[in-house]
Amino acid sequence: MVPGAEVCDGVLGTHILRSVLSSLGAQPRAHLPHRDEGYGLSSQAVHKFSQGGTDLLITVDNGINAQKEVLLAQRLGIDVVVIDHHRIQEQANTLAVWSPEFCGAGLAALFAWALARHAGWNEKRLECLLSAVSQYAAIASIADCAPLLKGTRTLTRLGMGELARAEHCGVRELLRISCADPSRPDSNDLAFGVAPRINAAGRIDHPALALAVFEATQNEEAARRSFEVLNQLNLERRRLVAAQFEELCAEIAEPTPAGLVIYRESCPKGVAGLIAAKCVERFSVPSIVLVSSPTPGLVVGSGRSVAGFDLVEGLEQFRRLFTRFGGHAQAVGLTMPIGHVETFAREFAAFVATLKLKRREIREDAELVLATAGKRFDEQLALLEPFGEGNPPPIFLLRRVEVVRVKNRWVRFRQGRYRLEALCWDRSPKEGMQGDCLIEFHGKRRILRDFREEGTSAPRSI
């Protein structure tokens, strides 16, 4: 049995292991929990596995802190291998493949390769295996904000190249709709096109719906049907997040607390983390969104942090208020009694205020003159891919530009005879303005990060 997780990383890691174990002659089954079952391995699931005759569990993207659940499995005669990358708090006493430098699917890819090598596969077959599983590890690494350094960078870059040549029907369908150019997927496509659609299954319905896309290896019709389900769930996810965030913003009093804890009874559990992320973008403070739990008397939630504040470490001192919590430096999940919410919100805000966190200053990596960029500029930037955690996309300073057009969220700049368009999320330049701007080049997408009109000296910070 391969128990995964409801998020993109867990889904893809589960797919990797199930596929490779099947190639090795095993008959693995996958278990992806519904979000109402809670994150990771549960005692209820372990009992269910035991009743079904399971004798081996290989968890993916969960399990490193599941002490009680792993011990229960062992007492029921089930061997357990944990593949996880989350912060160790109360480590389960079992064989574990763990590293904070990879995501769960990345570790699953390496584990699968090691198993195949131990089974005696020749070098050519091993190379084909690594090429195949690297595609899924690439998506998961970017989706889960794994540090794109060292081994993860190598694995992700390999996988992005393999995605461009994908023959898998489900993967091709996913790229066809999600990428600006399916033949050249970049990190922006994976982060904002592919990953949200995979995650939408677990956030809105059930993660097994995402797994179905990757089961459609050679059946194009099945791939199209499965992907259309994901696409509709993603549209619903976007609608829910927009509506909930608009309501939430109206409820936040000024001045915004240094650390934000919001309880929204009406908010679906699956989008709590996305709303917390939007709070960080809007208010630039660590944010935790709590929602109702299926268990009476409890609330569950997700938190997102700002640069320089380790959220898991920061929440350690509030452990007495939680039933459980865990995650990464920048993202956590937690469960707590509803009666503790008010105390937690007050104490968390006061604690973060003492840290006097500074807003991150936007700095350019280099100055860009559009006239000198040349036709191969995009190709040269692509050599720096993949962009993400640990390897941010480059930001260029463009001096003496003029805003010649603003439409929806797009801004067109002119520098001499040359023009450039960029997305504008939180700036509001007007047509005719002149000055300097900072543009982030993230794959094929350009994003306006700052605009300084002539004669002003506004600070560059986010």
N, C-alpha and C positions, 0 to 999 in steps of 0.2 A: 504494500500500500504506500502511495506517495501523497501524504497530506501537504497541500500547498497553502497559499493565502489568497485572499480575494482580490488583491491588487495586481497590477501588470507584472511586477517582478515575480510574484508567487505563481501566477498563471503560466508564465513563460518557463520558469524553472521547472514546474510540474510537467509541462509538455516535453522539455528536454529529457528529463529523467525517464518518463514513461516511454518515450520513443527509443531511447538507447537501451533501456532494460529489455524492451521487447526484442530488439535486434540481437541481444545477448541470450535470448531464449527464455526469458522470464515472462510471466503473465501479470504485469503490474496493473493495479487499479489506481485511479486518481481520486482524491477527495479535496474539493475546494469548498470551504465553509461559506455559508450565507452570512452576510454581515451581522445578522441578529444572533448568530451562534457565538459571536466574539472572535477576536483575532487569535489565530494560532491553534495549537493542539488543545482540545478540551477532554475532560474525563468522560463525558458522554460519548464523544467520538471514539475514544480508546475502547470503551466497552462494546461499541458497535463493531469496531474492527475485530475484536476478539471473538465475538459471536459469529462473525463471518469467516473465521478460520485464518485470519491474518497471522503470520509468524515473523514478519519484518516490516518495520516502518522506516521510511527515509523521508524526513521532513525537509521542506524547501522554503526558505524565507521565514522560518519560524522555528520555535522549539528550544532555542539555547537557554531560555529562562523557565522552561516548563518542567520544573523539578518534580512536582507532584504527578503530573500527567505521565512523564517518562517513567517514574518509579512504578506507577500503576500498570503501565504497559509491561514492564519487566516482570512484575509479580504475576501477570497474566500469561507469561511465557512468550512475550513478543520482544524480539531484539529491536533496538532503536539506533538509527544513525541520524544525527542532526546536521543539516546544512543551513547555515544561518550567518547573518552579518550584523545583527542588531547588538546594541550595547549590552554587555554581560552584566547582569545584576545578581541573579541567583542561579548560577549555572547548573544545568541538568547534568547528572552523573551518568554520562554515556559517551560513546564514540562521537566526536563532532568534527565537522569541517567548518571552520569559522575564520573569517577575516573581515576587518572593517574596510579593507581596500577594494573589495568587490561587492557587487550586489548578490542577491540570492541566486539569480539565474546565471550569473558569471561563475559563481562557485559550483553550481550544478553542471555547467559546461565542462569545467576542469575536472570535476569528479567523474563525469561520464567518460571523458577522454582517458582518465587513469584506469577506470574499470575496463574499458575496451583494450587498452594496452596490456593490462594484466591478463586479459583473456586471450592474448596472443594475436591480435589483429596486426597485419603488416603495416608498414609505414604509409603506403598509399591510401589504405583504407582509413587509417587514423587521421591522415591529412584531410580526407573528404569529410570525416566526422566532425573535426574541429571547424572546418569551413561552414558546415551545415548549422551546428549549434551556435556558432558565433553570431549569426543573424539575430537570434532571439536574445542572446546576451547583450548585443549592442542596443537593442530597443530598451531592454530592462535597465541597463546601466544608465542611460540618459533619463529614462522615466523616473528612476528611483534616486536621481541625483548622486550616484556613486562618484567618488573622486576620479576624474578622467586622467589619471596619472599611472605611470609604470605599467603593470600587467593589465589593468582595466582599460587603459588607453589603447594598448596593443590589441586586445581582444575586441574592443568596440570598433576600432578602425578597420580591422579585418572583417568584422561583421557588416559594417556599412558597405564595404566593397562587395560582399556576397549578396546583400539585399538588392543591389543594382542589377545583379544577374539572377535573381530568384526565379526558380521554376515551380515552386510550391504554389498551388492555385490560391489558397487562402491568403498567403503572404502577398502575392501579386495583386489580389483584389483590394487588400488593405492599403497597399502603396498607391494603387491607381487613383483612389479617391482622396487619400490623406496627404499626398505629396504634390508639391508644385511641379516637379519633374520626376515621375516614378523611376526613370532610368538613372537618376542621380540623386537619391535621397540624401539629405543632409541632417545634421543634428536638430535644426529647427523643425524640419518635417517630423522627425521622430518625437520630439518633445511636445509639439503643439498639434500634431495631426494624428499620428499613429497611436501614441500612448493614451491620450484621453479617450479614444474609442475603445481600447481594450479595457481601460479602467471603468468605463461607463457601465459595463455589464455588472460588475460587483457593486458599484455605487447605487444603481437604480434597480437591478433585478438580481441575477445570479451569475457569479463568475464563470460557471460552466458554459454560458452562452459565448464567452470570449474564447474558451478552449475549443469550442466547436469549429471556429474559423481555422484553427491550426490543425484540426483533424481532417479538414478537407484538402488532402494532399494533392490529389489528381482529379477531383471532381469539381469542375468549374461551376456547375449549377448549384451544388451544395455550398461552395465558397461564396457565391453571390447571395444566396439566401441567408447564410449565417452572418455575412458582413452587413447586409441591410438591417438585420436586427440590431447589430451594434450601432449602426449609424443613427437609427431612430432613438435608441437609448441615449446616445450622446447628445442629440438635439434636446431631449427631455432634461438631461443633466444640465445643459447650458441654460435652459429656461428656469429651472429650479434655482440654480445658483444666482442668476440675475435677480430674480424676485426676492429671494431670501436676503441677499446682500443689500438690496435697496431698503428693505424694511429694517434691517439691522442698523444701517447707517443713521437712519432717522431716530433710533433709540439711544445712540451713544452721545452722552453729554459732553460738553466742552468744559474744560480742556480734556483731551483724551488722556486716560491713565497711562502711566509709563509701561504697564503690563496689562493687557486686555483679557478679561475673562467674561464671556457672554453665554448665558443660558437661553436657548431658543427651543421652547417646547414643540413648536410647529415644524421645526427644521428636520428633514429626513437625515438619518444618520450617515448615509452614504456621501453626502456633500459637505459635511461639517469641516473636513480638512481643506476642501477647496475654498470655503468661505473664510476660514482662518488665514489661508494664504492671501486672499484678496484684502483682508484686514491689514496684513503686514504691508502689502503694496500701498494701500491707501493711507495708513496711519503711521507706518514705520516703527511699530512697536511689536514685541512678542505677543502673539494672540492665540487664545484658546477658545474654541467654540464647543459648548456642551449641549447635548440634546437628550431627549427621553430615551431610557433603556427599556427593552422588553421585560426586564426584571423589575418588578415594582420596588420603588424606593431608591433606585439607582439612576444615575445619569452617566452617559458615555460621551467621549469627545475626542477631538483632535487638535493639536497645537502646531503652530509654525513659528519659526524664530527669525530674528534679524541677524545679520553678520556680526560675529563677535560675541554672541550669547549662546552658550551650550544649553539647550532646553532641558535635556535629560538631567544634566548636572544641576541645573537651577531648580528643578522640581524635587530633587532628592530631599530637601529640607521640609517638603510638604507631604512626605510619604505617609505620615500619620492620617492624612485626610483621604487617601486613596485606597480603593480596594485593590487596584493594580494599575501599573503604568509602565511604559517602556518605549523605545524607539531609537532615534538618532539625535545628533546635536541640533539639527534643524527641524525635526519633525517628531512628534510623539502621539501616542494614543493613551487614553486613560479612562478609568472607571471610578466613580466615587458616589457615596450616599448623597442624595439631593439636599439633605440638611447641611452639608458642608460647603455648598457652592458659595454662599455669601461670604463665609469666612475665608475661603480660598481666594475669591476675587479680591477681597480687601488686602489680604496678606501678600498675595502675589504682586499686586500693583505697588505696594509699599517696598517690597524687596527689590523689584527691578528699578524703582526710582533711586534707591541707594547706589546703584551701579553707575548711574550717570552715563548711560550708553550714548555714544556719539553717532549721529547720522553718517552713513558712509558717503564719503566724498567721491564724486565722479571725476575720474582723471582720464585724460586722453592717453592712448598708447603711442600715437604719432599724429603728425599733421598730414592732411591729405589735400592735394590740389587736384581737382577733377581733370584738368587738362593733361596731367601727367599720369593718370591712372592706367591708361592703355586698355586694349581689348582683352588682355589676358588677366586683368586684375582679379576677377572672380575666381579664375582657375588657381591663381597664386594664393588667394585667401583659403581656398578649399584644402590646400596642403596643410593648413593649421588645424583642420577638423580632426576629431570631433570637439565641438564646443560644449561646455557645461560646467558642472562643479569641478573646481580645480584647474580648469582651462577655459576661462571666460572668453566670449567673443570679443574681438578687438573693437576699441572705440577710437574714432578718428575725429580730429578737430578740423573743421572747415571754416576758414576765415572769410569775412567780407562776402557773405551770401545774401541773397534777397529772396523773400517768400513771394513766389509768383502765383501760387494757387493753394487753397485749402478746401478740401472736399471730404466730407465724412471724417475719417480718421487719417486721411492721407495729406501730407504736406509736400509740395514741390518747391525745391530750392533752385536758384540759379547762381552759378559762380562763373562770371564771364559769359562765354558762349555755351557752357556746359550745364546740364541739369541733372538733378537727382531727386527721387521720391523716397519718402520715409513715412513709416507709421508713427502716429503721434497719440500716445495713450494718456499722458498726464501733463502735457504742455499745451498752450493755446496761442501759438503765433498767429498773427493776422497778415492778410495779404498786404504787400508793400513794405513790411518790416525789413530792416537790414541789420546785420550783425554777424556774430559767430555762432556756430552750432556744434554739438557733439552728436555724432551718429554711430550707433552700434551696428556692426555688420555681422549679423547672425545668419550664416548660410546665405540663402537667396533673399532674406528679409533684412531691410534696413529700418532701424528704430531710432526715432529722435529721443535722445536722453537729456538734452539741455539746449536751450536757445538763449543767448545773451544779446539783447538788442543794443545797438550802438548807444553809448552814453550811459549804460547801466553797469552795475557790478554785482549782479545777483549771484549768491553762492551756488556752486555746483554740488548739490547733494541730493541723495535719495533716501 
